[in-house]
Amino acid sequence: MKSEENRLNSLLPPTLNDRFINLTLTSQSTTYQTYKSEFKDDHSVHTIRVLDLNSTMAQEDWDKAATLFIQELLYLSSNKLVSIESFEISEKRIACATVPSTTLSAEMEKLSKKSLKLEVNTEKLLRNIMHNIQFLHKELKMPSCRNIIRLDNIYQFREDFFVLGDWAGACQTKKSNPNGLVDSTPVEAEYEEIFKLGLVALGLNGIKSQEIERMLSLKEKNPSDYDRAMKNWIRHNLSSESEATRNYLERVLDKDPTLRPSLAEVPSSENLEKCKEQETLREELKVETIVPKVKQDHQKLHAYLQGNDIEHLKYNFSVNSLSKTSRVSGLVLRDQ
């Protein structure tokens, strides 16, 4: 216990170390650790990110490790997830408090053996992480992120915001390339990243690792059977998700890489919110427009039925405001 306290004291800058208490290790990445903690003044819960000075990269190239660590914090800060006033550098020690977060692997460990499905917004997960990967490719020029797309590197903030962590791990892709094989092209790497993210989504939705392995084997041996099986798995295990989400995941896991959604298709978080607002507005306008028309048409229908034979209804009834097929109080009417 004392050695753990001494180790923490060697990593934490002094002011932050004094302001936060009850630190518990929650995750370990290539260059940093995260801790669940409490603010000493009001006992509010936070997550502390600490540069791991004992990591290989920090020992060999502190500048690079520190740069990547701070870049991750800046990315989080752009999404309003960082307590900026807590950021501190003291000598080579760097740490900062964020809003509470946890890795998806830690959340999966909490599940009972009977329920292996984690309640997450699958579409939001896919879009957040794909947008994150796009940023790493475009802005930081990282050639591939496929080796960091894992449950223990995906952090969940609040209820429905997800971030891909351990950016330093992505920088080690070339070093860990086995047998001197040539790296994938950028396009091939993107196909692999998207597919791997889709497999993560399947795992979160209750599909066991053994089933995923069988699916991957089927993909190589019999692609047509894979396609049918994959769609059945998605329909069965993601029945609570929207039709759009299931269709999107089917594209992500398509056996043909060229049919998978590209990272360029992923809108920014701001555009996603605008799309939601526009969709809500459209639905509201639709209700405001349709409801009065339905009431008006119902009145016309009622008046019509007072003096006409119901058998002649389908031949004679015509109301300009009705479409070719309109539903009024459960009846389906067709214009001539």
Secondary structure, 3 states (H helix, E strand, C coil): CHHHHHHHHHHCCHHHHHHEEEEEEEEECCCEEEEEEEECCCCCEEEEEEECCCCHHHHHCHHHHHHHHHHHHHHHHHCCCEEEEEEEEECCEEEEEECCEEEHHHHHHCCCCCCCECCCCHHHHHHHHHHHHHHHHHCCCCCCCHHHCCHHHEEEECCCEEEECCHHHHCCCCCCCHHHCCCCCHHHHHHHHHHHHHHHHHHHECCCHHHHHHHHHHHHHCHHHHHHHHHHHHHHHCCCCCHHHHHHHHHHCCCCHHHCCCHHHCCCHHHHHHHHHHHHHHHHHHHHHHHHHHHHHHHHHHHHHHCCCHHHHHHHCCCCCCCCEEEECCEEEECC
